[in-house]
Amino acid sequence: MSTCFLLKPTLCLKGKGNVIRCPSNAVDKQWKTMRGGRVMNRKEIGVGLLGFGTIGSGVVKSLQDHGDLIESRTGLRLVLRRIADIDGERDRGVRLAPGLLTHDAASVVNSPDVDLVIELIGGVGAAKDLMVQALSLGKPVITANKALLAEHGEEIFRLAEDHQANVFFEASVGGGIPLIRSLREGLVSNRIQRIYGILNGTCNYILTRMEQDRISFDKALKDAQKAGFAEVEPALDIDGIDTAHKAVILASLAYGFHVPMKAVAVEGIRGFNAIDISYALDLGYRIKMLAVIKEINGEVEIRVHPTLIPMNHILSSVHGIFNAVLIEGDSVGDMLCYGQGAGRDPTASAVLSDVVDAARDLTSHVLRRAPGFILHNHAGRIREIGASKVRYYLRLTLLDKPGVFGQIGAVLGRHGISIASLLQKEVQAGKQVPVIVITHLGHEQAFREAMEEIDALNIVGAKTVRFRIEDF
């Protein structure tokens, strides 16, 4: 048996601009129960959910299945007050109490019995407006919306600070992997030197299937769509935009300034040729869609592209829909975060971890205990991609006749690029054959200029295919 009573009235909190805001009364409800001879406190938090799709239904199901577990571990009773979604008829596989689901998202945000808001609508339109509305009311927001944070994060985090609210976004990068919290809090005493991330399960699944089953890109993509690992319109994934959004969030957290999307050099895997996977394996590499974030002489470099990774490196063993992020800190050294980077249940797990964090802050009357983002590096600078030094895998289509390699070597030499190794499997005198060139380090801009010159030669039968190599 438990009894309910109200705590003493809490002091109102004075925010910026002399705006007075008081915590919701719902937060101040506390229960005392007896368990094992000890008095246990129970505090109730009203939750509002925006978006009842795949992830939203996963959050509801996890609350129904694990609410008692969360309460026993934290003393927090998470009560789902309202859900907003434009589709009120579709069966999501979870049972709701009558009246819980509404079409009016603004009413969920404004409801006095909703203490925190979970935004799972996605996109940068209505989701942004509702997030702004919630933060303006001083309510914490939990989101998985990587696009919104990557493209409008500066505005969102400034608004949260102005209204003494907070934004939690563990689920925005890495699905169920506790990556954001590790980077923001666990590594707070480290200067982050490099981050390498396999951040898109769709791309990783496609490349894994192409390698293991010797199938084409188109076949692997269709299989991914059939299995639910790729959208019907997969552009955000296969063109690298999803990975770029996540890279922007990680880079901003790691280096303390708002990194714009335009700072990321992005290449996707659309139309990827399986022959390059085969050649890479012969050379001791595996190809992965990789986000590369580095600090070089005080400047931050951010790239997203298919990358050759040595077979003996741990990231090369990350297969299928799994994600992995390797973080190098000056104190901790290398740290690997690995797990399912997407999917209903892993993402719901990350969302609820943030809900608990937000609820703890509310019940403790602590504002912005761990702000989602702190601007601490006002001198942060982006490194121009052309200034970076990289190694390349080049697949040239060359006429098989004497003197051809000499012409290619001469062009590369003029641009300061030296050859590390050559691979030619086919010999067909007088015909065009693929030739693989592995280079030493050279400037990115020099490679671009050299490739333009090479592709214009009459001994070249097709545009050169090139992928960067990371040797770590």
C-alpha positions in Angstrom: 0.0 0.0 0.0 1.3 3.5 -0.8 0.2 6.9 0.0 0.5 10.0 -2.1 1.4 13.5 -0.8 2.8 16.7 -2.1 6.3 17.9 -1.2 6.8 21.4 0.1 6.2 24.0 -2.6 9.4 24.5 -4.6 11.0 27.8 -5.2 10.4 29.4 -8.5 13.4 29.7 -10.7 14.4 33.0 -12.3 15.5 32.6 -15.9 17.0 35.0 -18.3 15.0 38.1 -19.2 13.4 38.1 -15.7 11.0 35.3 -16.8 9.7 33.4 -13.8 9.3 29.6 -14.3 8.2 27.1 -11.7 8.6 23.3 -12.1 5.4 21.4 -12.9 3.4 20.2 -9.9 3.5 16.7 -11.4 7.3 16.6 -10.7 6.6 17.3 -7.0 4.5 14.2 -6.4 6.3 11.7 -4.3 5.3 8.3 -3.0 6.8 6.4 -0.1 6.7 2.6 -0.1 8.2 -0.1 2.1 10.6 -2.5 0.5 12.8 -4.8 2.5 12.3 -2.8 5.6 13.5 0.4 3.9 11.5 3.4 2.9 11.7 3.9 -0.9 10.8 7.3 -2.5 8.8 7.2 -5.8 8.6 10.3 -8.0 6.2 10.7 -10.9 7.1 12.3 -14.3 4.6 13.1 -17.0 5.9 12.2 -20.4 4.6 13.6 -23.8 5.5 11.7 -27.0 5.5 13.4 -30.4 5.6 10.7 -33.2 4.2 7.2 -32.9 6.1 5.5 -35.7 8.6 2.8 -35.5 10.8 4.3 -32.8 7.8 5.9 -31.0 6.0 2.6 -30.7 9.3 1.1 -29.4 9.5 3.7 -26.7 5.9 3.0 -25.6 6.4 -0.8 -25.6 9.7 -0.4 -23.6 7.9 1.8 -21.1 5.2 -0.8 -20.7 7.6 -3.7 -20.5 10.4 -2.1 -18.4 8.6 0.7 -16.5 8.7 -1.2 -13.3 12.4 -2.0 -13.8 13.2 1.7 -14.4 11.2 2.6 -11.3 13.0 0.1 -9.1 16.4 1.3 -10.2 15.8 5.0 -10.2 12.8 5.8 -8.0 11.1 7.4 -11.0 7.7 6.6 -12.2 7.5 7.5 -15.9 3.9 8.1 -16.9 3.0 8.5 -20.5 0.4 11.3 -20.5 -0.2 12.0 -24.2 1.0 10.8 -27.7 0.6 12.9 -30.9 0.7 11.4 -34.4 -1.1 12.2 -37.6 -2.1 8.6 -38.0 -4.5 7.5 -35.3 -5.6 4.3 -36.9 -2.6 2.1 -37.7 -1.9 -0.8 -35.4 1.6 -0.4 -33.9 1.5 -3.6 -31.9 1.1 -1.8 -28.5 -2.1 -1.2 -26.6 -2.9 2.4 -25.4 -5.4 3.7 -22.9 -8.4 5.4 -24.4 -7.8 9.1 -25.1 -4.0 8.9 -25.0 -3.4 9.4 -28.7 -4.2 12.8 -30.4 -3.6 14.5 -33.7 -2.8 17.8 -31.9 0.9 17.8 -31.2 0.9 21.4 -29.8 -1.6 20.3 -27.1 0.9 17.6 -25.9 3.7 20.2 -25.6 1.5 22.7 -23.8 -0.2 20.2 -21.4 0.5 21.1 -17.8 0.8 17.4 -16.8 3.6 16.8 -19.4 6.9 17.5 -17.7 9.2 16.5 -20.6 8.7 16.0 -24.3 10.1 13.2 -26.5 10.4 14.4 -30.2 10.4 11.5 -32.7 8.7 13.1 -35.6 11.9 13.6 -37.6 12.7 16.2 -40.2 13.4 19.9 -39.7 9.9 21.4 -40.2 7.2 20.6 -37.6 9.7 18.9 -35.4 11.7 22.1 -35.1 8.6 24.2 -34.3 7.5 21.8 -31.6 10.9 21.6 -30.1 11.2 25.4 -30.0 7.7 25.5 -28.3 8.7 23.0 -25.6 12.0 24.6 -24.8 10.3 28.0 -24.7 8.2 26.6 -21.9 11.3 25.4 -20.1 10.5 21.7 -20.7 13.4 19.3 -21.5 13.3 17.7 -24.9 14.6 14.2 -25.8 15.2 13.7 -29.5 16.7 11.3 -32.0 16.6 13.9 -34.7 20.1 14.1 -36.1 19.2 16.2 -39.1 17.6 18.9 -37.0 20.5 19.0 -34.6 23.1 19.0 -37.4 21.4 21.7 -39.4 19.9 23.9 -36.7 21.8 22.9 -33.6 23.2 26.3 -32.9 19.7 27.8 -32.7 18.3 25.0 -30.7 21.0 24.9 -28.1 21.0 28.7 -27.7 17.2 28.6 -27.1 17.6 25.8 -24.5 20.2 27.9 -22.7 18.0 31.1 -22.8 15.1 29.2 -21.3 17.1 27.2 -18.8 15.9 24.0 -20.4 17.9 21.1 -21.9 18.1 18.9 -25.0 19.0 15.2 -24.7 20.0 13.4 -27.9 21.7 10.1 -27.1 19.6 8.4 -29.8 20.7 10.7 -32.6 24.0 9.0 -33.1 24.7 5.3 -32.8 21.2 4.0 -32.0 21.5 2.0 -28.7 25.2 2.8 -28.2 25.8 5.2 -25.3 28.1 7.3 -27.4 27.0 10.9 -26.8 27.2 10.4 -23.0 30.6 8.8 -23.3 31.9 11.7 -25.4 30.3 14.5 -23.5 30.8 13.2 -19.9 32.9 10.1 -19.8 35.8 11.7 -21.8 35.3 15.2 -20.4 39.0 15.4 -19.3 40.3 14.3 -22.7 41.3 16.4 -25.7 39.8 14.4 -28.6 42.4 13.9 -31.3 40.5 11.7 -33.8 37.1 10.0 -34.3 36.5 7.2 -36.8 33.0 6.1 -37.2 31.0 3.4 -39.0 27.7 5.3 -38.4 25.2 4.0 -40.9 23.9 0.4 -40.6 22.3 0.5 -44.1 25.7 1.2 -45.8 27.5 -1.2 -43.7 24.9 -4.0 -44.4 25.1 -3.3 -48.2 29.0 -3.4 -48.2 29.0 -6.5 -46.0 26.6 -8.4 -48.3 28.5 -7.3 -51.4 31.7 -8.7 -50.0 30.4 -11.9 -48.4 27.9 -12.9 -51.0 29.6 -11.5 -54.1 26.5 -9.7 -55.2 25.9 -6.3 -56.9 25.1 -3.0 -55.1 21.6 -3.0 -56.5 20.9 -6.6 -55.3 22.3 -5.7 -51.8 20.2 -2.6 -51.6 17.0 -4.4 -52.5 17.8 -7.1 -49.9 18.4 -4.3 -47.3 15.0 -2.8 -48.2 13.3 -6.1 -48.0 14.8 -6.8 -44.6 13.8 -3.4 -43.3 17.4 -2.1 -43.1 16.9 0.5 -45.8 14.2 3.0 -46.7 12.2 2.8 -49.9 13.9 6.1 -50.8 17.4 5.3 -49.5 19.2 8.5 -50.6 19.9 9.9 -47.1 21.8 6.6 -46.3 23.6 5.6 -49.5 24.5 9.2 -50.4 26.2 9.7 -47.0 23.9 12.5 -45.7 22.8 10.5 -42.6 26.4 9.8 -41.7 27.3 13.4 -42.3 24.6 14.6 -39.9 26.0 12.3 -37.2 29.6 13.4 -37.9 28.6 17.0 -37.4 27.1 16.2 -34.0 30.1 14.3 -32.9 32.6 16.9 -34.1 30.6 19.7 -32.5 30.7 17.9 -29.1 34.3 16.8 -29.4 35.7 20.3 -30.3 33.3 22.6 -28.6 32.0 24.7 -31.5 29.1 24.5 -33.9 30.3 22.7 -37.0 28.2 23.5 -40.1 27.0 20.8 -42.5 28.7 22.6 -45.4 32.1 21.8 -43.6 31.7 18.1 -44.3 33.1 16.6 -47.5 30.6 13.8 -48.3 30.8 10.9 -50.8 28.3 8.0 -50.7 28.2 4.4 -52.0 25.5 4.7 -54.6 26.3 2.5 -57.5 29.3 1.0 -55.8 31.2 -1.6 -57.9 31.9 -5.0 -56.3 35.2 -5.3 -58.2 36.7 -2.7 -55.9 35.8 -4.7 -52.9 37.5 -7.7 -54.4 40.7 -5.7 -55.3 40.8 -4.2 -51.8 40.7 -7.6 -50.2 43.5 -8.7 -52.4 45.5 -5.8 -51.2 44.7 -6.5 -47.5 41.9 -3.9 -47.0 38.2 -3.9 -46.4 36.0 -1.1 -47.6 33.7 0.6 -45.1 31.6 3.8 -45.2 33.5 5.9 -42.7 33.2 9.2 -40.9 36.7 10.7 -40.3 37.0 13.5 -37.8 40.5 14.8 -36.9 42.1 17.8 -35.3 45.2 18.9 -37.1 47.1 22.0 -35.9 44.1 23.4 -34.2 41.8 22.9 -37.2 39.1 20.3 -37.5 38.8 18.1 -40.6 35.5 16.2 -41.3 35.1 13.7 -44.1 32.5 11.0 -44.9 33.3 8.5 -47.7 33.9 4.9 -48.6 37.3 4.1 -47.1 39.9 1.3 -47.3 40.7 0.0 -43.8 43.5 -2.5 -43.1 42.1 -6.0 -42.5 43.9 -6.2 -39.1 42.2 -3.1 -37.8 39.3 -3.6 -35.4 36.9 -1.4 -37.5 37.3 -3.8 -40.5 35.5 -6.5 -38.5 32.3 -4.5 -38.0 29.7 -6.2 -40.2 26.1 -6.0 -41.1 23.8 -3.4 -39.5 26.2 -2.8 -36.6 27.9 0.6 -35.9 31.3 1.3 -34.3 33.0 4.5 -33.3 36.7 4.7 -32.4 37.6 7.7 -30.3 41.2 8.7 -29.6 41.7 10.9 -26.5 45.0 12.2 -25.3 44.6 10.6 -21.9 42.4 7.5 -22.5 44.0 6.5 -25.8 41.8 4.5 -28.1 38.2 3.7 -27.0 35.8 1.7 -29.1 32.0 2.0 -28.9 30.1 -0.8 -30.7 26.6 -2.0 -31.0 23.3 -1.8 -33.0 23.2 1.7 -34.6 19.5 1.7 -35.5 16.3 -0.2 -35.1 13.2 0.2 -32.9 14.4 -1.4 -29.6 18.0 -0.2 -29.5 17.0 3.4 -30.3 14.1 3.3 -27.8 16.7 2.2 -25.2 18.8 5.3 -25.9 15.7 7.5 -25.8 14.6 6.2 -22.4 18.1 6.6 -21.0 17.8 10.3 -21.8 14.2 10.4 -20.4 15.6 9.1 -17.1 18.4 11.7 -17.1 15.9 14.5 -17.7 13.6 13.2 -15.1 16.4 13.0 -12.5 17.2 16.7 -13.2 13.5 17.7 -12.8 13.0 15.8 -9.6 16.2 17.2 -8.1 15.3 20.7 -9.3 18.6 20.9 -11.1 18.7 22.9 -14.3 21.1 22.0 -17.1 23.2 19.7 -14.9 24.8 18.3 -18.0 23.9 20.7 -20.9 23.4 19.0 -24.2 26.1 21.2 -25.8 28.4 23.8 -24.3 30.1 26.3 -26.7 33.6 26.4 -25.2 35.9 26.8 -28.2 35.2 30.2 -29.8 38.3 29.9 -31.9 37.3 26.6 -33.5 38.2 26.4 -37.2 37.4 24.0 -40.0 40.3 22.6 -42.1 40.0 22.9 -45.8 39.7 19.5 -47.4 42.3 20.4 -50.1 44.9 20.9 -47.3 44.7 17.4 -46.0 47.2 14.7 -46.8 45.8 11.3 -47.7 46.6 8.0 -49.3 44.4 6.8 -52.2 43.3 3.6 -53.9 43.0 4.4 -57.7 41.4 2.1 -60.2 42.5 3.2 -63.6 41.2 1.8 -66.9 44.2 1.9 -69.1 45.2 0.8 -72.6 47.5 -2.3 -72.2 50.6 -1.2 -74.1 54.2 -0.2 -73.4 54.8 3.3 -71.9 51.4 3.7 -70.3 52.6 3.4 -66.7 55.3 5.9 -67.6 52.7 8.5 -68.6 50.6 7.9 -65.4 53.7 8.1 -63.2 54.7 11.3 -64.8 51.4 13.0 -64.1 51.4 11.8 -60.5 55.0 13.0 -60.1 54.2 16.5 -61.3 51.6 16.7 -58.6 53.9 15.4 -55.8 52.2 12.0 -55.6 54.3 8.8 -55.4 53.2 5.2 -56.1 53.4 2.7 -53.3 52.2 -0.4 -55.2 50.6 -1.5 -58.5 48.2 -4.4 -59.2 47.2 -5.6 -62.6 45.4 -8.9 -62.8 44.4 -8.9 -66.5 46.8 -8.7 -69.5 45.1 -8.1 -72.8 47.6 -6.4 -75.2 46.0 -3.5 -77.0 42.9 -3.5 -74.9 41.8 -1.5 -71.9 42.3 -3.2 -68.5 41.9 -2.2 -64.9 45.1 -1.2 -63.0 45.1 -0.6 -59.3 47.4 2.0 -57.9 48.0 2.5 -54.1 49.7 5.8 -53.4 51.8 7.3 -50.7 50.5 10.3 -48.8 49.7 13.4 -50.9 47.6 16.5 -50.7 43.9 16.1 -51.4 43.9 19.0 -53.9 46.9 17.5 -55.7 45.0 14.3 -56.2 42.0 16.2 -57.6 44.2 18.0 -60.1 46.1 14.9 -61.0 42.9 12.9 -61.7 41.6 15.6 -64.0 44.8 15.4 -66.0 44.9 11.6 -66.1 41.3 11.2 -67.1 41.9 13.5 -70.1 44.7 11.2 -71.5 43.8 9.1 -74.6 45.2 6.0 -72.9 42.4 6.1 -70.2 39.2 4.4 -71.1 37.0 5.5 -68.2 36.9 8.0 -65.3 39.3 7.0 -62.5 37.7 5.4 -59.5 39.4 6.6 -56.2 38.9 5.8 -52.6 40.8 7.1 -49.6 42.9 4.8 -47.4 43.1 5.2 -43.6 46.0 3.4 -42.0 45.3 4.7 -38.4 
